[in-house]
Amino acid sequence: MSSFSFALAGIGLFVLGLHALIVHAHLLRKILAINIMGSGVSLVLVALARRGGDALPDAVPHAMVITGIVVAVSATALALVLMLKLAAETGSATLPDDSPE
């Protein structure tokens, strides 16, 4: 497969995650959607790391993706802890509506 195909798949993952982030109200689904968006960005970065046909890929985007994976795991852990605290406090794992009553 070409780099363009991987980049297109990464964009598709990002759009799918963005759609899920907007549509779903449950916080666990929002956290998963953010992880899917991050995976899409990582896939685009790796796909675009190859500059020429036979040239070696650039190492900087690969290092950024590895760092991003570590940050994503720790951010996901923090988000899950906050979601559990909110669920324990309110009894629901969804955000309250901002509409005036």
DSSP file (Angstrom, degrees, kcal/mol; ACC not computed):
  #  RESIDUE AA STRUCTURE BP1 BP2  ACC     N-H-->O    O-->H-N    N-H-->O    O-->H-N    TCO  KAPPA ALPHA  PHI   PSI    X-CA   Y-CA   Z-CA
    1    1 A M              0   0    0      0, 0.0     2,-0.1     0, 0.0     0, 0.0   0.000 360.0 360.0 360.0 151.8    0.0    0.0    0.0
    2    2 A S     >  -     0   0    0      1,-0.1     4,-1.5     4,-0.0     3,-0.3  -0.398 360.0-110.0 -88.8 167.7    1.1    3.5   -0.6
    3    3 A S  H  > S+     0   0    0      1,-0.2     4,-2.5     2,-0.2     5,-0.2   0.830 117.7  61.5 -64.7 -31.5    1.7    6.3    1.9
    4    4 A F  H  > S+     0   0    0      1,-0.2     4,-2.4     2,-0.2    -1,-0.2   0.888 101.3  51.9 -63.7 -38.6   -1.4    8.0    0.5
    5    5 A S  H  > S+     0   0    0     -3,-0.3     4,-2.2     2,-0.2    -1,-0.2   0.903 111.1  47.0 -64.6 -41.5   -3.6    5.1    1.4
    6    6 A F  H  X S+     0   0    0     -4,-1.5     4,-2.3     2,-0.2    -2,-0.2   0.897 112.2  50.2 -67.4 -39.5   -2.3    5.1    5.0
    7    7 A A  H  X S+     0   0    0     -4,-2.5     4,-2.2     2,-0.2    -2,-0.2   0.907 110.8  49.7 -64.1 -40.6   -2.8    8.9    5.2
    8    8 A L  H  X S+     0   0    0     -4,-2.4     4,-2.2     2,-0.2    -2,-0.2   0.888 110.2  50.3 -65.4 -39.4   -6.3    8.6    3.9
    9    9 A A  H  X S+     0   0    0     -4,-2.2     4,-2.4     2,-0.2    -1,-0.2   0.887 109.6  51.9 -64.8 -38.7   -7.1    5.8    6.4
   10   10 A G  H  X S+     0   0    0     -4,-2.3     4,-2.2     2,-0.2    -2,-0.2   0.894 109.2  49.0 -64.3 -40.1   -5.7    8.1    9.2
   11   11 A I  H  X S+     0   0    0     -4,-2.2     4,-2.5     2,-0.2    -1,-0.2   0.898 110.2  52.3 -65.5 -39.4   -8.0   11.0    8.1
   12   12 A G  H  X S+     0   0    0     -4,-2.2     4,-2.5     1,-0.2    -2,-0.2   0.909 109.0  49.4 -62.2 -42.4  -10.9    8.5    8.1
   13   13 A L  H  X S+     0   0    0     -4,-2.4     4,-2.5     2,-0.2    -2,-0.2   0.904 110.8  50.5 -62.3 -41.1  -10.1    7.5   11.6
   14   14 A F  H  X S+     0   0    0     -4,-2.2     4,-2.4     2,-0.2    -2,-0.2   0.927 112.0  46.4 -63.6 -44.6   -9.9   11.1   12.7
   15   15 A V  H  X S+     0   0    0     -4,-2.5     4,-2.4     2,-0.2    -2,-0.2   0.898 112.0  51.4 -65.6 -40.2  -13.3   11.9   11.1
   16   16 A L  H  X S+     0   0    0     -4,-2.5     4,-2.2     1,-0.2    -2,-0.2   0.918 112.3  46.4 -61.9 -43.8  -14.9    8.8   12.7
   17   17 A G  H  X S+     0   0    0     -4,-2.5     4,-2.3     2,-0.2    -2,-0.2   0.884 111.3  51.7 -65.6 -39.1  -13.5    9.8   16.1
   18   18 A L  H  X S+     0   0    0     -4,-2.4     4,-1.8     2,-0.2    -2,-0.2   0.904 109.4  50.4 -64.6 -41.1  -14.7   13.4   15.7
   19   19 A H  H  X S+     0   0    0     -4,-2.4     4,-2.5     1,-0.2     5,-0.2   0.933 112.0  46.9 -61.5 -46.0  -18.2   12.2   14.8
   20   20 A A  H  X S+     0   0    0     -4,-2.2     4,-2.0     1,-0.2    -2,-0.2   0.867 109.2  55.2 -65.1 -35.7  -18.3    9.9   17.8
   21   21 A L  H  < S+     0   0    0     -4,-2.3    -1,-0.2     1,-0.2    -2,-0.2   0.877 114.3  39.9 -64.2 -37.3  -17.1   12.7   20.1
   22   22 A I  H  < S+     0   0    0     -4,-1.8    -2,-0.2    -5,-0.1    -1,-0.2   0.887 119.9  42.9 -78.3 -40.4  -19.9   15.0   18.9
   23   23 A V  H  < S+     0   0    0     -4,-2.5     2,-0.2    -5,-0.2    -3,-0.2   0.907  98.9  72.0 -79.2 -44.3  -22.7   12.5   18.8
   24   24 A H     <  -     0   0    0     -4,-2.0     0, 0.0    -5,-0.2     0, 0.0  -0.489  52.0-167.6 -84.7 143.4  -22.3   10.4   22.0
   25   25 A A        +     0   0    0     -2,-0.2    70,-0.8    69,-0.0     2,-0.2   0.690  59.6  98.8 -97.5 -23.1  -23.1   11.7   25.4
   26   26 A H  B  > S-A   94   0A   0     68,-0.2     4,-1.5     1,-0.1    68,-0.2  -0.466  70.4-139.2 -71.3 135.3  -21.5    9.0   27.5
   27   27 A L  H  > S+     0   0    0     66,-2.8     4,-2.4     1,-0.2     5,-0.2   0.831  98.8  57.5 -68.0 -33.6  -18.0    9.9   28.7
   28   28 A L  H  > S+     0   0    0     65,-0.3     4,-2.3     1,-0.2    -1,-0.2   0.908 107.7  48.5 -64.3 -39.9  -16.4    6.5   28.1
   29   29 A R  H  > S+     0   0    0      2,-0.2     4,-2.1     1,-0.2    -1,-0.2   0.858 110.1  52.1 -67.1 -34.0  -17.4    6.7   24.5
   30   30 A K  H  X S+     0   0    0     -4,-1.5     4,-2.1     2,-0.2    -2,-0.2   0.896 109.0  49.9 -67.4 -39.8  -16.0   10.2   24.3
   31   31 A I  H  X S+     0   0    0     -4,-2.4     4,-1.9     2,-0.2    -2,-0.2   0.920 111.9  47.9 -64.5 -43.3  -12.7    9.0   25.7
   32   32 A L  H  X S+     0   0    0     -4,-2.3     4,-2.2     1,-0.2    -1,-0.2   0.879 109.4  54.0 -63.7 -37.5  -12.6    6.2   23.2
   33   33 A A  H  X S+     0   0    0     -4,-2.1     4,-2.2     2,-0.2    -2,-0.2   0.891 106.9  50.6 -64.4 -39.2  -13.4    8.7   20.4
   34   34 A I  H  X S+     0   0    0     -4,-2.1     4,-2.1     2,-0.2    -1,-0.2   0.883 109.6  51.4 -66.0 -37.4  -10.5   10.9   21.4
   35   35 A N  H  X S+     0   0    0     -4,-1.9     4,-2.0     2,-0.2    -2,-0.2   0.890 109.3  50.0 -65.3 -39.0   -8.2    7.8   21.4
   36   36 A I  H  X S+     0   0    0     -4,-2.2     4,-2.0     2,-0.2    -2,-0.2   0.895 109.5  51.5 -66.0 -39.4   -9.4    7.0   17.9
   37   37 A M  H  X S+     0   0    0     -4,-2.2     4,-2.1     1,-0.2    -2,-0.2   0.910 109.3  50.4 -62.7 -41.3   -8.7   10.5   16.8
   38   38 A G  H  X S+     0   0    0     -4,-2.1     4,-2.3     1,-0.2    -2,-0.2   0.874 108.2  52.5 -64.1 -37.6   -5.2   10.3   18.2
   39   39 A S  H  X S+     0   0    0     -4,-2.0     4,-2.3     2,-0.2    -1,-0.2   0.880 108.0  52.0 -65.6 -37.3   -4.6    7.0   16.3
   40   40 A G  H  X S+     0   0    0     -4,-2.0     4,-2.1     2,-0.2    -2,-0.2   0.911 109.5  48.3 -64.1 -42.7   -5.7    8.7   13.1
   41   41 A V  H  X S+     0   0    0     -4,-2.1     4,-2.4     2,-0.2    -2,-0.2   0.905 111.3  51.0 -64.1 -41.0   -3.3   11.6   13.6
   42   42 A S  H  X S+     0   0    0     -4,-2.3     4,-2.3     1,-0.2     5,-0.2   0.907 109.1  50.8 -62.6 -41.6   -0.5    9.1   14.4
   43   43 A L  H  X S+     0   0    0     -4,-2.3     4,-2.3     1,-0.2    -1,-0.2   0.888 110.2  49.4 -64.6 -39.1   -1.2    7.2   11.2
   44   44 A V  H  X S+     0   0    0     -4,-2.1     4,-2.2     2,-0.2    -2,-0.2   0.918 110.6  50.7 -65.3 -42.9   -1.1   10.3    9.1
   45   45 A L  H  < S+     0   0    0     -4,-2.4     4,-0.3     1,-0.2    -2,-0.2   0.913 113.0  44.9 -62.0 -42.9    2.2   11.4   10.7
   46   46 A V  H >< S+     0   0    0     -4,-2.3     3,-0.9     1,-0.2     4,-0.4   0.895 113.1  51.4 -68.3 -38.8    3.8    8.0   10.0
   47   47 A A  H >< S+     0   0    0     -4,-2.3     3,-0.6     1,-0.2    -2,-0.2   0.862 112.2  45.9 -66.3 -35.1    2.4    7.9    6.4
   48   48 A L  T 3< S+     0   0    0     -4,-2.2    -1,-0.2     1,-0.2    -2,-0.2   0.429  89.6  87.2 -88.5   1.9    3.7   11.4    5.6
   49   49 A A  T <   +     0   0    0     -3,-0.9     9,-2.1    -4,-0.3     2,-0.7   0.792  69.8  83.0 -72.2 -26.6    7.2   10.6    7.1
   50   50 A R    <   -     0   0    0     -3,-0.6     6,-0.1    -4,-0.4     3,-0.0  -0.697  58.6-178.2 -81.0 117.2    8.4    9.2    3.8
   51   51 A R        +     0   0    0     -2,-0.7     2,-0.2     5,-0.4    -1,-0.2   0.858  61.0  18.3 -87.7 -37.9    9.5   12.1    1.7
   52   52 A G  S    S-     0   0    0      4,-0.2     0, 0.0     3,-0.1     0, 0.0  -0.687  83.9 -98.6-126.7 179.9   10.5   10.5   -1.5
   53   53 A G  S    S+     0   0    0     -2,-0.2    -1,-0.1     1,-0.2    -3,-0.0   0.957 118.1  13.3 -66.6 -52.1   10.0    7.2   -3.3
   54   54 A D  S    S+     0   0    0      2,-0.1    -1,-0.2    -3,-0.0     2,-0.0   0.435 101.4 112.4-105.8  -1.0   13.3    5.5   -2.3
   55   55 A A  S    S-     0   0    0      1,-0.1    -3,-0.1     3,-0.0     3,-0.1  -0.352  75.3-102.4 -72.7 152.8   14.4    7.8    0.4
   56   56 A L        -     0   0    0      1,-0.1    -5,-0.4    -6,-0.1    -4,-0.2  -0.446  45.5 -99.2 -69.8 146.7   14.6    6.7    4.0
   57   57 A P        -     0   0    0      0, 0.0     2,-0.2     0, 0.0    -7,-0.2  -0.323  39.7-101.7 -67.9 151.8   11.7    7.9    6.2
   58   58 A D     >  -     0   0    0     -9,-2.1     4,-0.6     1,-0.1    -9,-0.0  -0.542  23.7-149.3 -73.1 135.5   12.2   10.8    8.5
   59   59 A A  H  > S+     0   0    0     -2,-0.2     4,-2.2     1,-0.2     5,-0.2   0.704  84.0  74.1 -81.4 -20.4   12.8    9.8   12.1
   60   60 A V  H  > S+     0   0    0      1,-0.2     4,-2.3     2,-0.2     5,-0.2   0.935  96.4  46.3 -65.0 -47.7   11.2   12.9   13.7
   61   61 A P  H  > S+     0   0    0      0, 0.0     4,-2.1     0, 0.0    -1,-0.2   0.881 112.1  53.0 -62.5 -33.4    7.6   12.0   13.0
   62   62 A H  H  X S+     0   0    0     -4,-0.6     4,-2.1     2,-0.2    -2,-0.2   0.911 109.5  47.8 -66.2 -40.5    8.2    8.5   14.2
   63   63 A A  H  X S+     0   0    0     -4,-2.2     4,-2.3     1,-0.2    -1,-0.2   0.878 110.5  52.6 -66.0 -36.9    9.6    9.9   17.5
   64   64 A M  H  X S+     0   0    0     -4,-2.3     4,-2.4     2,-0.2    -2,-0.2   0.887 108.5  50.4 -65.6 -37.8    6.6   12.2   17.8
   65   65 A V  H  X S+     0   0    0     -4,-2.1     4,-2.1     2,-0.2    -2,-0.2   0.916 110.1  49.1 -67.2 -42.7    4.2    9.2   17.3
   66   66 A I  H  X S+     0   0    0     -4,-2.1     4,-1.6     1,-0.2    -2,-0.2   0.917 113.6  46.7 -63.2 -42.4    6.0    7.2   20.0
   67   67 A T  H  X S+     0   0    0     -4,-2.3     4,-2.3     1,-0.2    -1,-0.2   0.895 110.4  53.9 -64.2 -39.6    5.9   10.2   22.4
   68   68 A G  H  X S+     0   0    0     -4,-2.4     4,-2.6     1,-0.2    -2,-0.2   0.846 104.2  55.0 -63.8 -34.5    2.2   10.7   21.5
   69   69 A I  H  X S+     0   0    0     -4,-2.1     4,-2.1     2,-0.2    -1,-0.2   0.919 109.1  47.2 -64.4 -43.0    1.4    7.1   22.4
   70   70 A V  H  X S+     0   0    0     -4,-1.6     4,-1.9     1,-0.2    -2,-0.2   0.917 114.3  46.7 -64.2 -43.6    2.9    7.5   25.8
   71   71 A V  H  X S+     0   0    0     -4,-2.3     4,-2.6     1,-0.2     5,-0.2   0.896 110.9  52.9 -65.7 -39.8    1.0   10.8   26.4
   72   72 A A  H  X S+     0   0    0     -4,-2.6     4,-2.3     2,-0.2    -2,-0.2   0.886 107.7  50.9 -64.5 -39.1   -2.2    9.3   25.1
   73   73 A V  H  X S+     0   0    0     -4,-2.1     4,-2.0     2,-0.2    -1,-0.2   0.931 114.1  43.3 -65.0 -44.4   -2.0    6.4   27.5
   74   74 A S  H  X S+     0   0    0     -4,-1.9     4,-2.1     2,-0.2    -2,-0.2   0.878 114.3  50.0 -70.6 -36.2   -1.5    8.7   30.5
   75   75 A A  H  X S+     0   0    0     -4,-2.6     4,-2.5     2,-0.2    -1,-0.2   0.874 110.3  51.4 -68.0 -36.2   -4.2   11.1   29.4
   76   76 A T  H  X S+     0   0    0     -4,-2.3     4,-2.5    -5,-0.2    -2,-0.2   0.911 108.8  50.5 -65.8 -41.9   -6.6    8.2   28.9
   77   77 A A  H  X S+     0   0    0     -4,-2.0     4,-2.0     2,-0.2    -2,-0.2   0.921 112.2  47.1 -61.4 -43.8   -5.8    7.0   32.5
   78   78 A L  H  X S+     0   0    0     -4,-2.1     4,-2.4     1,-0.2    -2,-0.2   0.915 112.0  50.1 -63.4 -43.4   -6.4   10.5   33.9
   79   79 A A  H  X S+     0   0    0     -4,-2.5     4,-2.3     1,-0.2    -2,-0.2   0.886 110.0  50.6 -64.1 -38.4   -9.7   10.8   31.9
   80   80 A L  H  X S+     0   0    0     -4,-2.5     4,-2.3     2,-0.2    -1,-0.2   0.891 110.0  49.5 -67.1 -38.5  -10.9    7.5   33.1
   81   81 A V  H  X S+     0   0    0     -4,-2.0     4,-2.2     2,-0.2    -2,-0.2   0.924 112.3  47.9 -65.0 -43.3  -10.2    8.4   36.7
   82   82 A L  H  X S+     0   0    0     -4,-2.4     4,-2.3     1,-0.2    -2,-0.2   0.888 111.0  51.6 -64.3 -37.9  -12.0   11.7   36.3
   83   83 A M  H  X S+     0   0    0     -4,-2.3     4,-2.5     2,-0.2    -2,-0.2   0.913 109.9  49.2 -64.2 -42.5  -15.0    9.9   34.7
   84   84 A L  H  X S+     0   0    0     -4,-2.3     4,-2.2     2,-0.2    -2,-0.2   0.884 111.1  49.7 -65.0 -38.1  -15.2    7.4   37.6
   85   85 A K  H  X S+     0   0    0     -4,-2.2     4,-2.0     2,-0.2    -1,-0.2   0.904 111.9  48.3 -66.6 -40.3  -15.1   10.2   40.1
   86   86 A L  H  X S+     0   0    0     -4,-2.3     4,-2.9     2,-0.2     6,-0.5   0.902 111.7  49.9 -65.0 -40.3  -17.9   12.1   38.3
   87   87 A A  H  X S+     0   0    0     -4,-2.5     4,-1.8     1,-0.2    -2,-0.2   0.874 111.8  48.1 -66.1 -37.0  -19.9    8.9   38.1
   88   88 A A  H  < S+     0   0    0     -4,-2.2    -1,-0.2    -5,-0.2    -2,-0.2   0.861 116.6  43.8 -69.9 -34.5  -19.4    8.3   41.8
   89   89 A E  H  < S+     0   0    0     -4,-2.0    -2,-0.2    -5,-0.2    -3,-0.2   0.913 130.3  20.7 -76.9 -44.3  -20.4   11.9   42.6
   90   90 A T  H  < S-     0   0    0     -4,-2.9    -3,-0.2     2,-0.3    -2,-0.2   0.639  95.4-123.4-103.4 -16.9  -23.4   12.2   40.3
   91   91 A G  S  < S+     0   0    0     -4,-1.8     2,-0.3    -5,-0.4    -4,-0.2   0.487  84.5  82.6  85.8   2.1  -24.4    8.6   39.7
   92   92 A S        -     0   0    0     -6,-0.5    -2,-0.3     2,-0.1    -1,-0.2  -0.995  68.1-145.3-140.8 145.0  -24.1    9.1   35.9
   93   93 A A  S    S+     0   0    0     -2,-0.3   -66,-2.8    -3,-0.1     2,-0.3  -0.058  74.8  91.3 -99.9  32.2  -21.2    9.0   33.5
   94   94 A T  B    S-A   26   0A   0    -68,-0.2   -68,-0.2   -67,-0.1    -2,-0.1  -0.896  81.1-108.4-121.9 156.2  -22.6   11.7   31.2
   95   95 A L        -     0   0    0    -70,-0.8     3,-0.1    -2,-0.3    -2,-0.1  -0.573  39.6-109.8 -79.5 144.4  -22.1   15.4   31.3
   96   96 A P        -     0   0    0      0, 0.0     2,-0.1     0, 0.0    -1,-0.1  -0.369  37.3 -99.5 -72.0 154.8  -25.1   17.5   32.4
   97   97 A D        -     0   0    0      1,-0.1     0, 0.0     2,-0.1     0, 0.0  -0.441  18.8-148.2 -71.6 147.9  -26.9   19.6   29.9
   98   98 A D        +     0   0    0     -2,-0.1    -1,-0.1    -3,-0.1    -3,-0.0   0.400  59.9 119.1 -93.7   1.1  -26.0   23.3   29.8
   99   99 A S  S    S-     0   0    0      1,-0.1     2,-0.1     2,-0.0    -2,-0.1  -0.433  71.4-111.5 -71.6 140.0  -29.5   24.3   28.8
  100  100 A P              0   0    0      0, 0.0    -1,-0.1     0, 0.0    -2,-0.1  -0.435 360.0 360.0 -70.4 145.0  -31.4   26.6   31.2
  101  101 A E              0   0    0     -2,-0.1    -2,-0.0     0, 0.0     0, 0.0   0.407 360.0 360.0-104.7 360.0  -34.3   25.0   33.0
